[in-house]
Amino acid sequence: MGMWRRVDRATVDEARSMLWACCGSTSWVERMLARRPFATREALLEAAREEWFQLTEDDWLEAFRQHPKIGDRDALRERFGASGHLSEKEQSGLAGAADDILGALAAANREYERKFGFIFIVCATGRSAGEMLDMISARLKNDRKTELHTAAAEQARITELRLVG
């Protein structure tokens, strides 16, 4: 059964939990609940995108905080119960990565968070550790406003994949 059917048929609390696992913004979840029923997969995805890009920076940052840092396997299990299994699957490209790449990725993550004030958000599905390292290195050159919008676009992609997955 598709996610839109499950969300449409669920109680409000059940739908809230399903949506929260896809995107950790309280405002986004509540706005999505208000738009039920969706009736089609396309309607769900369209609503998700529309509502996401109407949110405030604070709402985006709330959603970003619900993600573990790329490569932080302990945080996946300990902190992110509702979406941890999703993040772990999405970050599967890190499995077997060389220690030097993982170390460089961890260092770049720290630099990124210091520079921008939020963690590196990337749709990691299908990407290797080396690709993610290249991406974070390139994005470190952005100014904060550009990077905030880049991270928001990545979050929208993550949410969409979770909604259809």
TIKENU-83690 format. One record per residue (C-alpha): x, y, z; residue in three letters; residue number from 1. Coordinates in Angstrom, 3 decimals. Layout:
N
SITE        x        y        z   r   k
SITE        X        Y        Z ala NUM
...
END
This chain:
165
SITE        x        y        z   r   k
SITE    0.000    0.000    0.000 met   1
SITE    1.359    3.416   -0.941 gly   2
SITE    2.313    5.999    1.665 met   3
SITE   -0.476    8.334    0.575 trp   4
SITE   -3.045    5.615    1.279 arg   5
SITE   -1.533    4.874    4.679 arg   6
SITE   -1.461    8.570    5.581 val   7
SITE   -5.019    9.096    4.332 asp   8
SITE   -6.399    6.094    6.259 arg   9
SITE   -4.432    6.612    9.470 ala  10
SITE   -5.607    8.361   12.595 thr  11
SITE   -4.201   11.842   13.043 val  12
SITE   -1.601   10.582   15.514 asp  13
SITE   -0.562    7.699   13.256 glu  14
SITE   -0.310   10.001   10.237 ala  15
SITE    1.701   12.494   12.300 arg  16
SITE    4.216    9.751   13.182 ser  17
SITE    4.481    8.578    9.564 met  18
SITE    5.052   12.097    8.288 leu  19
SITE    7.505   12.942   11.091 trp  20
SITE    9.641    9.946   10.064 ala  21
SITE    9.852   11.495    6.587 cys  22
SITE   10.598   15.084    7.646 cys  23
SITE   11.337   16.346   11.142 gly  24
SITE    9.705   19.755   10.902 ser  25
SITE    6.720   20.172   13.215 thr  26
SITE    5.240   22.873   10.983 ser  27
SITE    5.614   20.746    7.864 trp  28
SITE    3.938   17.771    9.527 val  29
SITE    1.010   19.865   10.776 glu  30
SITE    0.570   21.534    7.395 arg  31
SITE    0.589   18.147    5.694 met  32
SITE   -1.995   16.808    8.140 leu  33
SITE   -4.240   19.767    7.323 ala  34
SITE   -4.080   18.854    3.623 arg  35
SITE   -5.277   15.262    4.044 arg  36
SITE   -6.635   13.375    2.220 pro  37
SITE   -4.166   13.257   -0.643 phe  38
SITE   -5.937   10.645   -2.796 ala  39
SITE   -2.877   10.053   -5.025 thr  40
SITE    0.861    9.604   -4.697 arg  41
SITE    1.411   12.662   -6.888 glu  42
SITE   -0.831   14.807   -4.677 ala  43
SITE    1.125   13.748   -1.593 leu  44
SITE    4.457   14.572   -3.231 leu  45
SITE    3.220   17.900   -4.591 glu  46
SITE    1.858   18.914   -1.185 ala  47
SITE    5.091   17.862    0.523 ala  48
SITE    7.166   20.066   -1.772 arg  49
SITE    4.798   23.054   -1.633 glu  50
SITE    4.582   22.984    2.146 glu  51
SITE    8.339   22.504    2.591 trp  52
SITE    9.285   25.530    0.524 phe  53
SITE    6.744   27.738    2.343 gln  54
SITE    8.374   27.119    5.722 leu  55
SITE   10.676   29.451    7.618 thr  56
SITE   14.400   29.039    8.162 glu  57
SITE   13.684   27.940   11.741 asp  58
SITE   11.396   25.183   10.435 asp  59
SITE   14.106   24.009    8.036 trp  60
SITE   16.704   24.023   10.806 leu  61
SITE   14.373   21.959   13.002 glu  62
SITE   14.176   19.331   10.246 ala  63
SITE   17.947   19.410    9.735 phe  64
SITE   18.479   18.690   13.454 arg  65
SITE   16.538   15.439   13.057 gln  66
SITE   19.281   14.004   10.841 his  67
SITE   22.406   12.300   12.121 pro  68
SITE   25.635   13.619   10.703 lys  69
SITE   26.726   11.760    7.600 ile  70
SITE   28.574    8.681    8.813 gly  71
SITE   27.496    8.925   12.480 asp  72
SITE   26.227    5.347   12.904 arg  73
SITE   25.816    5.646   16.701 asp  74
SITE   23.459    8.598   16.327 ala  75
SITE   21.393    6.626   13.849 leu  76
SITE   20.600    4.020   16.457 arg  77
SITE   20.485    6.089   19.639 glu  78
SITE   18.898    9.384   18.696 arg  79
SITE   16.784    8.913   15.632 phe  80
SITE   14.388    6.101   16.418 gly  81
SITE   11.626    7.027   13.968 ala  82
SITE   13.897    7.770   11.042 ser  83
SITE   17.169    6.122   12.058 gly  84
SITE   16.569    3.008    9.978 his  85
SITE   15.838    5.245    6.996 leu  86
SITE   18.999    7.302    7.494 ser  87
SITE   21.079    4.166    7.909 glu  88
SITE   19.759    2.765    4.618 lys  89
SITE   20.277    6.136    2.914 glu  90
SITE   23.880    6.295    4.124 gln  91
SITE   24.718    2.750    3.043 ser  92
SITE   27.265    4.173    0.591 gly  93
SITE   29.561    4.723    3.574 leu  94
SITE   29.833    0.996    4.255 ala  95
SITE   33.343   -0.199    3.574 gly  96
SITE   34.745    3.280    2.941 ala  97
SITE   38.446    3.725    3.657 ala  98
SITE   39.334    5.184    7.037 asp  99
SITE   41.107    8.158    5.453 asp 100
SITE   37.953    9.101    3.513 ile 101
SITE   35.761    8.694    6.593 leu 102
SITE   38.226   10.793    8.616 gly 103
SITE   38.241   13.520    5.973 ala 104
SITE   34.436   13.420    5.849 leu 105
SITE   34.234   13.791    9.644 ala 106
SITE   36.634   16.763    9.546 ala 107
SITE   34.669   18.382    6.706 ala 108
SITE   31.440   17.834    8.657 asn 109
SITE   32.913   19.704   11.647 arg 110
SITE   34.109   22.563    9.435 glu 111
SITE   30.722   22.738    7.686 tyr 112
SITE   28.804   22.909   10.971 glu 113
SITE   31.123   25.624   12.321 arg 114
SITE   30.722   27.678    9.146 lys 115
SITE   26.983   27.359    8.590 phe 116
SITE   25.545   26.557   12.030 gly 117
SITE   23.768   23.373   10.896 phe 118
SITE   24.836   19.913    9.791 ile 119
SITE   25.577   18.891    6.230 phe 120
SITE   22.314   17.767    4.624 ile 121
SITE   22.663   15.648    1.515 val 122
SITE   20.457   13.086   -0.146 cys 123
SITE   22.983   10.290    0.380 ala 124
SITE   21.040    7.530   -1.359 thr 125
SITE   23.276    5.845   -3.903 gly 126
SITE   26.301    8.021   -3.111 arg 127
SITE   29.686    6.771   -1.967 ser 128
SITE   31.704    8.300    0.864 ala 129
SITE   34.069    9.796   -1.731 gly 130
SITE   31.184   11.443   -3.581 glu 131
SITE   29.824   12.885   -0.335 met 132
SITE   33.284   14.187    0.559 leu 133
SITE   33.495   15.907   -2.831 asp 134
SITE   30.032   17.399   -2.319 met 135
SITE   30.696   18.759    1.166 ile 136
SITE   34.035   20.190   -0.005 ser 137
SITE   32.331   21.997   -2.894 ala 138
SITE   29.457   23.238   -0.735 arg 139
SITE   31.843   24.639    1.890 leu 140
SITE   32.582   27.366   -0.676 lys 141
SITE   28.965   28.620   -0.531 asn 142
SITE   27.771   31.563    1.523 asp 143
SITE   25.285   30.726    4.294 arg 144
SITE   22.162   31.821    2.395 lys 145
SITE   23.074   29.766   -0.667 thr 146
SITE   23.943   26.774    1.462 glu 147
SITE   20.735   27.005    3.502 leu 148
SITE   18.720   26.810    0.281 his 149
SITE   20.917   23.992   -1.063 thr 150
SITE   20.415   22.019    2.160 ala 151
SITE   16.654   22.706    2.017 ala 152
SITE   16.521   21.338   -1.533 ala 153
SITE   18.413   18.228   -0.396 glu 154
SITE   15.954   17.820    2.497 gln 155
SITE   13.066   18.019    0.018 ala 156
SITE   14.665   15.178   -1.992 arg 157
SITE   15.172   13.092    1.156 ile 158
SITE   11.560   13.634    2.192 thr 159
SITE   10.298   12.661   -1.253 glu 160
SITE   12.317    9.444   -1.243 leu 161
SITE   11.008    8.584    2.203 arg 162
SITE    7.439    9.287    1.157 leu 163
SITE    7.655    6.936   -1.818 val 164
SITE    9.983    4.349   -0.240 gly 165
END
